[in-house]
Amino acid sequence: MKLSLPALRNTPWFKATSGQWRYALRNTIAMCLALTFAYYLNLMSPTGR
């Protein structure tokens, strides 16, 4: 399957503005930090052990 350039330009990734990319990147980093913190505190288990 070969995608042409006009087909790629119609995807949401190419239509997103720089503000939308910044928002998505900020949320991604925040989620990674939250998950790292949760695993560090061992919050995945109900007992915390």
HTML snippet that shows the backbone in 3Dmol.js (N, CA, C, O; Angstrom):
<script src="https://3Dmol.org/build/3Dmol-min.js"></script>
<div id="view" style="width:600px;height:400px;position:relative"></div>
<script>
const pdb = `
ATOM      1  N   MET A   1       0.848  -1.183   0.000  1.00  0.00           N
ATOM      2  CA  MET A   1       0.000   0.000   0.000  1.00  0.00           C
ATOM      3  C   MET A   1       0.890   1.241   0.000  1.00  0.00           C
ATOM      4  O   MET A   1       1.752   1.404   0.864  1.00  0.00           O
ATOM      5  N   LYS A   2       0.675   2.080  -0.946  1.00  0.00           N
ATOM      6  CA  LYS A   2       1.482   3.294  -1.055  1.00  0.00           C
ATOM      7  C   LYS A   2       0.574   4.502  -0.861  1.00  0.00           C
ATOM      8  O   LYS A   2      -0.429   4.655  -1.558  1.00  0.00           O
ATOM      9  N   LEU A   3       0.929   5.348   0.080  1.00  0.00           N
ATOM     10  CA  LEU A   3       0.156   6.565   0.330  1.00  0.00           C
ATOM     11  C   LEU A   3       0.793   7.733  -0.405  1.00  0.00           C
ATOM     12  O   LEU A   3       2.007   7.929  -0.361  1.00  0.00           O
ATOM     13  N   SER A   4      -0.019   8.476  -1.058  1.00  0.00           N
ATOM     14  CA  SER A   4       0.498   9.658  -1.740  1.00  0.00           C
ATOM     15  C   SER A   4       0.535  10.830  -0.766  1.00  0.00           C
ATOM     16  O   SER A   4      -0.098  10.795   0.290  1.00  0.00           O
ATOM     17  N   LEU A   5       1.271  11.848  -1.125  1.00  0.00           N
ATOM     18  CA  LEU A   5       1.409  13.014  -0.260  1.00  0.00           C
ATOM     19  C   LEU A   5       0.074  13.708   0.006  1.00  0.00           C
ATOM     20  O   LEU A   5      -0.170  14.104   1.145  1.00  0.00           O
ATOM     21  N   PRO A   6      -0.804  13.874  -0.992  1.00  0.00           N
ATOM     22  CA  PRO A   6      -2.105  14.496  -0.690  1.00  0.00           C
ATOM     23  C   PRO A   6      -2.931  13.676   0.304  1.00  0.00           C
ATOM     24  O   PRO A   6      -3.664  14.242   1.115  1.00  0.00           O
ATOM     25  N   ALA A   7      -2.816  12.345   0.247  1.00  0.00           N
ATOM     26  CA  ALA A   7      -3.550  11.505   1.192  1.00  0.00           C
ATOM     27  C   ALA A   7      -2.999  11.694   2.606  1.00  0.00           C
ATOM     28  O   ALA A   7      -3.756  11.696   3.577  1.00  0.00           O
ATOM     29  N   LEU A   8      -1.693  11.850   2.718  1.00  0.00           N
ATOM     30  CA  LEU A   8      -1.086  12.059   4.031  1.00  0.00           C
ATOM     31  C   LEU A   8      -1.475  13.407   4.618  1.00  0.00           C
ATOM     32  O   LEU A   8      -1.623  13.536   5.833  1.00  0.00           O
ATOM     33  N   ARG A   9      -1.639  14.394   3.781  1.00  0.00           N
ATOM     34  CA  ARG A   9      -1.992  15.735   4.261  1.00  0.00           C
ATOM     35  C   ARG A   9      -3.407  15.797   4.825  1.00  0.00           C
ATOM     36  O   ARG A   9      -3.748  16.747   5.530  1.00  0.00           O
ATOM     37  N   ASN A  10      -4.224  14.812   4.528  1.00  0.00           N
ATOM     38  CA  ASN A  10      -5.591  14.785   5.036  1.00  0.00           C
ATOM     39  C   ASN A  10      -5.696  14.106   6.396  1.00  0.00           C
ATOM     40  O   ASN A  10      -6.787  14.029   6.961  1.00  0.00           O
ATOM     41  N   THR A  11      -4.594  13.620   6.924  1.00  0.00           N
ATOM     42  CA  THR A  11      -4.627  12.962   8.229  1.00  0.00           C
ATOM     43  C   THR A  11      -4.611  14.006   9.345  1.00  0.00           C
ATOM     44  O   THR A  11      -4.149  15.128   9.137  1.00  0.00           O
ATOM     45  N   PRO A  12      -5.111  13.645  10.525  1.00  0.00           N
ATOM     46  CA  PRO A  12      -5.121  14.598  11.648  1.00  0.00           C
ATOM     47  C   PRO A  12      -3.724  15.060  12.061  1.00  0.00           C
ATOM     48  O   PRO A  12      -3.568  16.169  12.573  1.00  0.00           O
ATOM     49  N   TRP A  13      -2.708  14.222  11.844  1.00  0.00           N
ATOM     50  CA  TRP A  13      -1.353  14.592  12.259  1.00  0.00           C
ATOM     51  C   TRP A  13      -0.817  15.758  11.439  1.00  0.00           C
ATOM     52  O   TRP A  13      -0.065  16.586  11.952  1.00  0.00           O
ATOM     53  N   PHE A  14      -1.195  15.827  10.186  1.00  0.00           N
ATOM     54  CA  PHE A  14      -0.735  16.930   9.342  1.00  0.00           C
ATOM     55  C   PHE A  14      -1.627  18.154   9.463  1.00  0.00           C
ATOM     56  O   PHE A  14      -1.198  19.265   9.155  1.00  0.00           O
ATOM     57  N   LYS A  15      -2.871  17.961   9.911  1.00  0.00           N
ATOM     58  CA  LYS A  15      -3.796  19.087  10.042  1.00  0.00           C
ATOM     59  C   LYS A  15      -3.657  19.806  11.381  1.00  0.00           C
ATOM     60  O   LYS A  15      -4.153  20.923  11.534  1.00  0.00           O
ATOM     61  N   ALA A  16      -2.993  19.184  12.348  1.00  0.00           N
ATOM     62  CA  ALA A  16      -2.879  19.766  13.686  1.00  0.00           C
ATOM     63  C   ALA A  16      -2.018  21.029  13.659  1.00  0.00           C
ATOM     64  O   ALA A  16      -1.028  21.110  12.933  1.00  0.00           O
ATOM     65  N   THR A  17      -2.414  21.998  14.457  1.00  0.00           N
ATOM     66  CA  THR A  17      -1.643  23.235  14.572  1.00  0.00           C
ATOM     67  C   THR A  17      -0.515  23.037  15.583  1.00  0.00           C
ATOM     68  O   THR A  17      -0.466  22.023  16.278  1.00  0.00           O
ATOM     69  N   SER A  18       0.378  24.003  15.657  1.00  0.00           N
ATOM     70  CA  SER A  18       1.486  23.893  16.616  1.00  0.00           C
ATOM     71  C   SER A  18       0.963  23.914  18.048  1.00  0.00           C
ATOM     72  O   SER A  18       1.533  23.260  18.920  1.00  0.00           O
ATOM     73  N   GLY A  19      -0.106  24.650  18.301  1.00  0.00           N
ATOM     74  CA  GLY A  19      -0.701  24.661  19.637  1.00  0.00           C
ATOM     75  C   GLY A  19      -1.263  23.309  20.025  1.00  0.00           C
ATOM     76  O   GLY A  19      -1.153  22.896  21.180  1.00  0.00           O
ATOM     77  N   GLN A  20      -1.866  22.617  19.070  1.00  0.00           N
ATOM     78  CA  GLN A  20      -2.406  21.284  19.344  1.00  0.00           C
ATOM     79  C   GLN A  20      -1.288  20.286  19.596  1.00  0.00           C
ATOM     80  O   GLN A  20      -1.408  19.421  20.463  1.00  0.00           O
ATOM     81  N   TRP A  21      -0.203  20.403  18.842  1.00  0.00           N
ATOM     82  CA  TRP A  21       0.947  19.530  19.071  1.00  0.00           C
ATOM     83  C   TRP A  21       1.558  19.785  20.447  1.00  0.00           C
ATOM     84  O   TRP A  21       1.933  18.843  21.146  1.00  0.00           O
ATOM     85  N   ARG A  22       1.657  21.048  20.834  1.00  0.00           N
ATOM     86  CA  ARG A  22       2.215  21.398  22.142  1.00  0.00           C
ATOM     87  C   ARG A  22       1.345  20.838  23.262  1.00  0.00           C
ATOM     88  O   ARG A  22       1.862  20.301  24.241  1.00  0.00           O
ATOM     89  N   TYR A  23       0.033  20.960  23.121  1.00  0.00           N
ATOM     90  CA  TYR A  23      -0.918  20.438  24.109  1.00  0.00           C
ATOM     91  C   TYR A  23      -0.796  18.916  24.219  1.00  0.00           C
ATOM     92  O   TYR A  23      -0.770  18.372  25.323  1.00  0.00           O
ATOM     93  N   ALA A  24      -0.721  18.238  23.086  1.00  0.00           N
ATOM     94  CA  ALA A  24      -0.603  16.782  23.086  1.00  0.00           C
ATOM     95  C   ALA A  24       0.714  16.337  23.709  1.00  0.00           C
ATOM     96  O   ALA A  24       0.749  15.371  24.471  1.00  0.00           O
ATOM     97  N   LEU A  25       1.794  17.036  23.387  1.00  0.00           N
ATOM     98  CA  LEU A  25       3.097  16.685  23.948  1.00  0.00           C
ATOM     99  C   LEU A  25       3.124  16.910  25.454  1.00  0.00           C
ATOM    100  O   LEU A  25       3.667  16.092  26.198  1.00  0.00           O
ATOM    101  N   ARG A  26       2.538  18.021  25.906  1.00  0.00           N
ATOM    102  CA  ARG A  26       2.480  18.310  27.338  1.00  0.00           C
ATOM    103  C   ARG A  26       1.678  17.239  28.073  1.00  0.00           C
ATOM    104  O   ARG A  26       2.081  16.797  29.149  1.00  0.00           O
ATOM    105  N   ASN A  27       0.553  16.820  27.509  1.00  0.00           N
ATOM    106  CA  ASN A  27      -0.260  15.784  28.145  1.00  0.00           C
ATOM    107  C   ASN A  27       0.451  14.437  28.158  1.00  0.00           C
ATOM    108  O   ASN A  27       0.332  13.677  29.119  1.00  0.00           O
ATOM    109  N   THR A  28       1.185  14.141  27.098  1.00  0.00           N
ATOM    110  CA  THR A  28       1.933  12.888  27.036  1.00  0.00           C
ATOM    111  C   THR A  28       3.013  12.848  28.107  1.00  0.00           C
ATOM    112  O   THR A  28       3.179  11.838  28.792  1.00  0.00           O
ATOM    113  N   ILE A  29       3.741  13.936  28.250  1.00  0.00           N
ATOM    114  CA  ILE A  29       4.796  14.003  29.265  1.00  0.00           C
ATOM    115  C   ILE A  29       4.195  13.916  30.664  1.00  0.00           C
ATOM    116  O   ILE A  29       4.748  13.240  31.533  1.00  0.00           O
ATOM    117  N   ALA A  30       3.072  14.590  30.891  1.00  0.00           N
ATOM    118  CA  ALA A  30       2.419  14.540  32.199  1.00  0.00           C
ATOM    119  C   ALA A  30       1.953  13.126  32.524  1.00  0.00           C
ATOM    120  O   ALA A  30       2.086  12.682  33.664  1.00  0.00           O
ATOM    121  N   MET A  31       1.412  12.416  31.545  1.00  0.00           N
ATOM    122  CA  MET A  31       0.954  11.045  31.780  1.00  0.00           C
ATOM    123  C   MET A  31       2.132  10.125  32.084  1.00  0.00           C
ATOM    124  O   MET A  31       2.039   9.274  32.969  1.00  0.00           O
ATOM    125  N   CYS A  32       3.229  10.286  31.364  1.00  0.00           N
ATOM    126  CA  CYS A  32       4.417   9.472  31.630  1.00  0.00           C
ATOM    127  C   CYS A  32       4.959   9.732  33.031  1.00  0.00           C
ATOM    128  O   CYS A  32       5.336   8.793  33.733  1.00  0.00           O
ATOM    129  N   LEU A  33       5.001  10.985  33.438  1.00  0.00           N
ATOM    130  CA  LEU A  33       5.471  11.306  34.786  1.00  0.00           C
ATOM    131  C   LEU A  33       4.531  10.746  35.849  1.00  0.00           C
ATOM    132  O   LEU A  33       4.989  10.233  36.870  1.00  0.00           O
ATOM    133  N   ALA A  34       3.225  10.839  35.618  1.00  0.00           N
ATOM    134  CA  ALA A  34       2.257  10.315  36.582  1.00  0.00           C
ATOM    135  C   ALA A  34       2.384   8.800  36.711  1.00  0.00           C
ATOM    136  O   ALA A  34       2.329   8.268  37.820  1.00  0.00           O
ATOM    137  N   LEU A  35       2.551   8.105  35.597  1.00  0.00           N
ATOM    138  CA  LEU A  35       2.701   6.648  35.655  1.00  0.00           C
ATOM    139  C   LEU A  35       4.008   6.250  36.328  1.00  0.00           C
ATOM    140  O   LEU A  35       4.045   5.292  37.100  1.00  0.00           O
ATOM    141  N   THR A  36       5.081   6.984  36.036  1.00  0.00           N
ATOM    142  CA  THR A  36       6.362   6.702  36.681  1.00  0.00           C
ATOM    143  C   THR A  36       6.256   6.899  38.187  1.00  0.00           C
ATOM    144  O   THR A  36       6.759   6.084  38.961  1.00  0.00           O
ATOM    145  N   PHE A  37       5.611   7.966  38.598  1.00  0.00           N
ATOM    146  CA  PHE A  37       5.418   8.247  40.022  1.00  0.00           C
ATOM    147  C   PHE A  37       4.555   7.171  40.676  1.00  0.00           C
ATOM    148  O   PHE A  37       4.849   6.736  41.789  1.00  0.00           O
ATOM    149  N   ALA A  38       3.493   6.738  39.996  1.00  0.00           N
ATOM    150  CA  ALA A  38       2.610   5.705  40.542  1.00  0.00           C
ATOM    151  C   ALA A  38       3.354   4.382  40.695  1.00  0.00           C
ATOM    152  O   ALA A  38       3.206   3.705  41.712  1.00  0.00           O
ATOM    153  N   TYR A  39       4.149   4.010  39.701  1.00  0.00           N
ATOM    154  CA  TYR A  39       4.908   2.771  39.810  1.00  0.00           C
ATOM    155  C   TYR A  39       5.977   2.884  40.892  1.00  0.00           C
ATOM    156  O   TYR A  39       6.256   1.911  41.592  1.00  0.00           O
ATOM    157  N   TYR A  40       6.571   4.054  41.032  1.00  0.00           N
ATOM    158  CA  TYR A  40       7.581   4.262  42.071  1.00  0.00           C
ATOM    159  C   TYR A  40       6.966   4.075  43.456  1.00  0.00           C
ATOM    160  O   TYR A  40       7.589   3.479  44.335  1.00  0.00           O
ATOM    161  N   LEU A  41       5.758   4.574  43.654  1.00  0.00           N
ATOM    162  CA  LEU A  41       5.077   4.425  44.941  1.00  0.00           C
ATOM    163  C   LEU A  41       4.330   3.108  45.056  1.00  0.00           C
ATOM    164  O   LEU A  41       3.696   2.827  46.074  1.00  0.00           O
ATOM    165  N   ASN A  42       4.409   2.301  44.003  1.00  0.00           N
ATOM    166  CA  ASN A  42       3.752   1.000  43.972  1.00  0.00           C
ATOM    167  C   ASN A  42       2.246   1.152  44.174  1.00  0.00           C
ATOM    168  O   ASN A  42       1.651   0.429  44.974  1.00  0.00           O
ATOM    169  N   LEU A  43       1.635   2.076  43.463  1.00  0.00           N
ATOM    170  CA  LEU A  43       0.207   2.328  43.607  1.00  0.00           C
ATOM    171  C   LEU A  43      -0.651   1.377  42.784  1.00  0.00           C
ATOM    172  O   LEU A  43      -1.878   1.485  42.803  1.00  0.00           O
ATOM    173  N   MET A  44      -0.036   0.454  42.065  1.00  0.00           N
ATOM    174  CA  MET A  44      -0.814  -0.471  41.250  1.00  0.00           C
ATOM    175  C   MET A  44      -1.485  -1.543  42.101  1.00  0.00           C
ATOM    176  O   MET A  44      -2.513  -2.088  41.700  1.00  0.00           O
ATOM    177  N   SER A  45      -0.926  -1.855  43.262  1.00  0.00           N
ATOM    178  CA  SER A  45      -1.530  -2.881  44.114  1.00  0.00           C
ATOM    179  C   SER A  45      -2.372  -2.219  45.198  1.00  0.00           C
ATOM    180  O   SER A  45      -2.007  -1.153  45.695  1.00  0.00           O
ATOM    181  N   PRO A  46      -3.499  -2.838  45.575  1.00  0.00           N
ATOM    182  CA  PRO A  46      -4.377  -2.234  46.580  1.00  0.00           C
ATOM    183  C   PRO A  46      -3.722  -2.097  47.953  1.00  0.00           C
ATOM    184  O   PRO A  46      -4.053  -1.182  48.707  1.00  0.00           O
ATOM    185  N   THR A  47      -2.797  -2.997  48.283  1.00  0.00           N
ATOM    186  CA  THR A  47      -2.178  -2.964  49.604  1.00  0.00           C
ATOM    187  C   THR A  47      -0.971  -2.042  49.658  1.00  0.00           C
ATOM    188  O   THR A  47      -0.529  -1.660  50.742  1.00  0.00           O
ATOM    189  N   GLY A  48      -0.437  -1.683  48.501  1.00  0.00           N
ATOM    190  CA  GLY A  48       0.727  -0.807  48.477  1.00  0.00           C
ATOM    191  C   GLY A  48       2.022  -1.524  48.773  1.00  0.00           C
ATOM    192  O   GLY A  48       3.017  -0.881  49.105  1.00  0.00           O
ATOM    193  N   ARG A  49       2.037  -2.856  48.662  1.00  0.00           N
ATOM    194  CA  ARG A  49       3.254  -3.637  48.914  1.00  0.00           C
ATOM    195  C   ARG A  49       3.942  -4.011  47.637  1.00  0.00           C
ATOM    196  O   ARG A  49       4.981  -4.670  47.665  1.00  0.00           O
TER     197      ARG A  49
END
`;
const viewer = $3Dmol.createViewer("view");
viewer.addModel(pdb, "pdb");
viewer.setStyle({}, {cartoon: {color: "spectrum"}});
viewer.zoomTo();
viewer.render();
</script>
